[in-house]
Amino acid sequence: MGATWIHGIGGSPVYKIAQEIDSMKSDEPWECMDGFLDDPITIDENGYVLNPSLVDPISILFKNLMDFAQGKRISIGDVICAKDGNGNGSVGSFLRKGLEDYWELESRKLNGHGSWNGNGNDSWNRKLLEEAIFAMHENTQRTYTSANDLYNLDYNAESEYVMCTGEEITIAKGYSSIIESLASVLPSGVIQLGKKVCKIEWHPESEVGIIENDHDDARPVKLHFLDGSTLSADHVIVTVSLGVLKAGIHDSEDSGMLKFNPPLPDYKTEAISRLGYGVVNKLFMQLSPEFPDLDQFPFLQLVFHQSDSKVKNPKIPWWIRKTASVSPIYRNSRVLLSWFAGEEALKLETLSDEVILDEVSTTLSEFLLNSSDSHEQCNVNVTKNSSKVDLVKVLKTKWSNDPLFLGSYSYIAVGSSGCDMDTLAEPLTKSGSHPLQILFAGEATHRTHYSTTHGAYFSGIREANRLLEHYQSMGYN
Ligand SMILES: Cc1cc2nc3c(=O)[nH]c(=O)nc-3n(C[C@H](O)[C@H](O)[C@H](O)COP(=O)(O)OP(=O)(O)OC[C@H]3O[C@@H](n4cnc5c(N)ncnc54)[C@H](O)[C@@H]3O)c2cc1C
């Protein structure tokens, strides 16, 4: 339902653990266990299979632009993409400028004869199709970053982000095997589940003198749980999501959200407010047992028309129109997976299974059943004798509505910067007789590896080391 991928095996602590505990092998099939996702078929919303000669140049353009934005390449051939011309400094404006430049160069090459009708569909000229293909890649990028709108994703921060090197792979025995392994070294009873913290009492440096009178055991931090119990501590490492922190500072006193008493200092709450935290949801769908040839269900890239025009397919609901792909979770699997981000992901959370089944099934039918000639060309002919792609079951995530997450992962929004993540990571308090009362870890506190499990892991190690160094500096071994 959540993390599945090791985003680069080089230097990934998650990969190291997975290898050590033999989690990279399984007798059962697992999500993305084969290279199936390397071989997509791209179809437009009216059922026309798009030729790779049309799709590939736009896919390459998009990849080159993102590589440039992420600092992985220093130029993009003839496409002009200087930072200076980058509108409001967002990834979205940078990408669209790159597309405009590409079109300008192409039209110069064609001496102004740029209009082209492809795939037998008179209504879609080449430029509209290219824009729709570009938008498909933008929508994939939205799910990578969790930004509802790439115009809200900061451009400068993009090149600060660090990917682990090497292959991106999934864990055969699943991510829970990693968590179980990490938890297994702790003494039993240390992890207490079902204990929601609603308040963290702490003592700013100016107040440390009164601690001894305040708590019986003289420990400076007091956790208040929702069940009424409390726990005093010398140090607390807070790892709740950025969404939970945001809700705590923005909601009213009695909302049940995590509160700090006294409230976090302004510089912290301002950083929390500025940083981006979005929602990404997964939708799993099971094909009916009657579905004919499973091996023919493709890794389907979905191309939707962008402008309001007659070629927009009225049978497809708006909340599916920013979904970039549908694919079996491995070759021949009856289970399909799609990703949703932002507003569409929020809408998905509100829909009943029946509505989802009906509307996704209609959409897939529009893509796969409409134009059998084109399909035969690309061997997507499995469904041509059916009236509808029949789905029998769905399973969706609801990360935004889960009060323990309130979203999926963080990003650097326009108006914030990596410095805000460093600010979030700063401990309270740094000096005084009771230093390091509240420490902060979790993916949103890692300036270069945010939004990932390994970023979360690194941040936990960072804060554990901070405490170790503190006690070592006091003479403890
Ligand atoms: C759909 C989806 C797909 C993803 N895919 C990948 C992937 O493939 N690879 C990857 O590397 N990353 C992926 N991620 C991101 C990854 O899951 C997160 O970056 C990572 O889990 C963050 O870990 P964390 O410890 O910072 O926070 P979280 O995982 O959010 O953990 C925070 C914990 O705090 C607890 N909590 C919250 N409020 C309270 C409270 N008041 N009292 C007590 N406890 C509380 C929560 O229950 C939770 O256990 C994905 C995330 C999502 C949502």
The ligand as a MOL file (V3000), in Angstrom:
LIG
                    3D

  0  0  0     0  0            999 V3000
M  V30 BEGIN CTAB
M  V30 COUNTS 53 58 0 0 0
M  V30 BEGIN ATOM
M  V30 1 C 1.8930 5.3630 -1.8280 0
M  V30 2 C 3.3200 5.5200 -1.3590 0
M  V30 3 C 4.3310 4.8990 -2.0600 0
M  V30 4 C 5.6550 5.0570 -1.6670 0
M  V30 5 N 6.6280 4.3930 -2.3530 0
M  V30 6 C 7.9120 4.4680 -1.9370 0
M  V30 7 C 8.9080 3.6430 -2.5190 0
M  V30 8 O 8.6070 2.8450 -3.4080 0
M  V30 9 N 10.1840 3.7570 -2.0700 0
M  V30 10 C 10.5310 4.6260 -1.0650 0
M  V30 11 O 11.7100 4.6910 -0.7050 0
M  V30 12 N 9.5800 5.3930 -0.4600 0
M  V30 13 C 8.2950 5.3220 -0.8630 0
M  V30 14 N 7.3200 6.0350 -0.2220 0
M  V30 15 C 7.7180 7.0000 0.8140 0
M  V30 16 C 8.0550 6.3270 2.1200 0
M  V30 17 O 7.0300 5.4230 2.4630 0
M  V30 18 C 8.1950 7.4060 3.1780 0
M  V30 19 O 9.1450 8.3660 2.7640 0
M  V30 20 C 8.6690 6.8290 4.5030 0
M  V30 21 O 7.7900 5.8200 4.9540 0
M  V30 22 C 8.7240 7.9190 5.5350 0
M  V30 23 O 9.0790 7.3690 6.7600 0
M  V30 24 P 8.9610 8.2270 8.0720 0
M  V30 25 O 9.4460 7.3650 9.1810 0
M  V30 26 O 9.5780 9.5600 7.8690 0
M  V30 27 O 7.4200 8.5480 8.2530 0
M  V30 28 P 6.1380 7.6430 8.2200 0
M  V30 29 O 6.3550 6.4100 7.4350 0
M  V30 30 O 5.0430 8.5850 7.8570 0
M  V30 31 O 5.9800 7.1950 9.7370 0
M  V30 32 C 5.4950 8.0760 10.7190 0
M  V30 33 C 4.9520 7.2570 11.8770 0
M  V30 34 O 4.4370 8.1490 12.8540 0
M  V30 35 C 3.2440 7.5850 13.3760 0
M  V30 36 N 2.4330 8.6680 13.9590 0
M  V30 37 C 1.8430 9.7110 13.3290 0
M  V30 38 N 1.2010 10.5050 14.2020 0
M  V30 39 C 1.4010 9.9660 15.4320 0
M  V30 40 C 0.9780 10.3230 16.7440 0
M  V30 41 N 0.2530 11.4190 16.9810 0
M  V30 42 N 1.3520 9.5110 17.7680 0
M  V30 43 C 2.1150 8.4010 17.5470 0
M  V30 44 N 2.5380 8.0180 16.3320 0
M  V30 45 C 2.1830 8.7910 15.2800 0
M  V30 46 C 2.5880 6.9260 12.1920 0
M  V30 47 O 1.6680 5.9450 12.6090 0
M  V30 48 C 3.8010 6.3230 11.4840 0
M  V30 49 O 4.0580 5.0270 11.9690 0
M  V30 50 C 5.9730 5.8680 -0.5540 0
M  V30 51 C 4.9530 6.4660 0.1780 0
M  V30 52 C 3.6340 6.2930 -0.2200 0
M  V30 53 C 2.5400 6.9330 0.5840 0
M  V30 END ATOM
M  V30 BEGIN BOND
M  V30 1 1 1 2
M  V30 2 1 2 3
M  V30 3 2 2 52
M  V30 4 2 3 4
M  V30 5 1 4 5
M  V30 6 1 4 50
M  V30 7 2 5 6
M  V30 8 1 6 7
M  V30 9 1 6 13
M  V30 10 2 7 8
M  V30 11 1 7 9
M  V30 12 1 9 10
M  V30 13 2 10 11
M  V30 14 1 10 12
M  V30 15 2 12 13
M  V30 16 1 13 14
M  V30 17 1 14 15
M  V30 18 1 14 50
M  V30 19 1 15 16
M  V30 20 1 16 17
M  V30 21 1 16 18
M  V30 22 1 18 19
M  V30 23 1 18 20
M  V30 24 1 20 21
M  V30 25 1 20 22
M  V30 26 1 22 23
M  V30 27 1 23 24
M  V30 28 2 24 25
M  V30 29 1 24 26
M  V30 30 1 24 27
M  V30 31 1 27 28
M  V30 32 2 28 29
M  V30 33 1 28 30
M  V30 34 1 28 31
M  V30 35 1 31 32
M  V30 36 1 32 33
M  V30 37 1 33 34
M  V30 38 1 33 48
M  V30 39 1 34 35
M  V30 40 1 35 36
M  V30 41 1 35 46
M  V30 42 1 36 37
M  V30 43 1 36 45
M  V30 44 2 37 38
M  V30 45 1 38 39
M  V30 46 1 39 40
M  V30 47 2 39 45
M  V30 48 1 40 41
M  V30 49 2 40 42
M  V30 50 1 42 43
M  V30 51 2 43 44
M  V30 52 1 44 45
M  V30 53 1 46 47
M  V30 54 1 46 48
M  V30 55 1 48 49
M  V30 56 2 50 51
M  V30 57 1 51 52
M  V30 58 1 52 53
M  V30 END BOND
M  V30 END CTAB
M  END
